[in-house]
Amino acid sequence: VFDYDIVTAKKGTRLARLADEYYGSHMFWPYIYLANKNYLANPNNIEEGDIIHIPTLPEYLINTSDTDVLKFLEELEQDLL
């Protein structure tokens, strides 16, 4: 079980922006969506007031130099969209 921060969505909130803020790159948005998929029907449709859990992730999952991580994220993004 991961720890997480809680964010209340404002108008214009995007998972990619939250990923950039919390993990240093927009490409990690699928992690946020997976942590919230029971509450968010569509990762591209965040409503103002939605509660979003931002999981605290180990460094190896957010390493932009790791080609395995990047490949995993690319496949995950394709599955989600």
C-alpha positions in Angstrom: 0.0 0.0 0.0 1.4 3.4 -1.0 1.0 6.6 0.8 -0.6 9.4 -1.2 -1.4 13.1 -1.3 -4.9 14.3 -1.9 -5.7 17.0 -4.4 -9.1 18.7 -5.0 -9.4 19.3 -8.7 -9.8 22.9 -9.9 -11.2 23.9 -13.2 -8.7 22.8 -15.8 -7.0 20.2 -13.7 -5.2 17.6 -15.8 -3.5 14.4 -14.7 -0.5 15.1 -16.9 0.0 18.4 -15.0 -0.3 16.7 -11.7 2.2 14.1 -12.8 4.6 16.8 -13.9 4.3 18.5 -10.5 4.6 15.4 -8.3 6.8 13.2 -10.4 8.8 15.6 -12.6 7.2 14.5 -15.9 3.8 14.5 -17.5 4.3 11.0 -18.9 3.6 9.5 -15.5 -0.1 10.4 -15.5 -1.2 6.8 -15.9 0.0 6.1 -12.3 -2.3 8.8 -11.0 -5.2 7.5 -13.1 -4.7 3.9 -11.9 -4.8 5.1 -8.3 -8.1 6.9 -9.1 -9.8 4.7 -11.7 -12.6 3.7 -9.3 -13.5 7.4 -9.0 -12.6 8.9 -12.4 -14.5 7.4 -15.3 -12.2 9.1 -17.9 -8.7 10.3 -17.4 -9.3 13.2 -19.8 -12.5 14.4 -18.0 -11.6 15.7 -14.5 -14.4 17.7 -12.9 -13.9 20.6 -10.6 -14.1 19.3 -7.1 -13.0 15.8 -7.9 -10.8 14.3 -5.2 -7.6 12.9 -6.7 -5.2 10.6 -4.9 -1.5 11.1 -5.9 0.4 8.0 -4.9 3.9 8.4 -3.4 6.0 6.2 -5.7 9.4 4.7 -5.4 12.1 6.3 -7.5 12.5 3.4 -9.9 8.9 3.8 -11.1 9.5 7.4 -12.1 13.0 7.1 -13.6 12.9 8.8 -17.0 16.3 7.2 -17.9 15.0 3.7 -17.5 13.9 2.4 -20.9 11.9 -0.4 -19.3 9.8 2.1 -17.3 9.2 4.2 -20.4 8.1 1.2 -22.4 5.8 0.1 -19.6 4.3 3.6 -19.4 3.8 3.7 -23.2 1.9 0.4 -23.1 -0.1 1.4 -20.1 -1.1 4.6 -21.7 -2.3 2.8 -24.8 -4.3 0.4 -22.7 -6.0 3.3 -20.8 -6.9 5.4 -23.8 
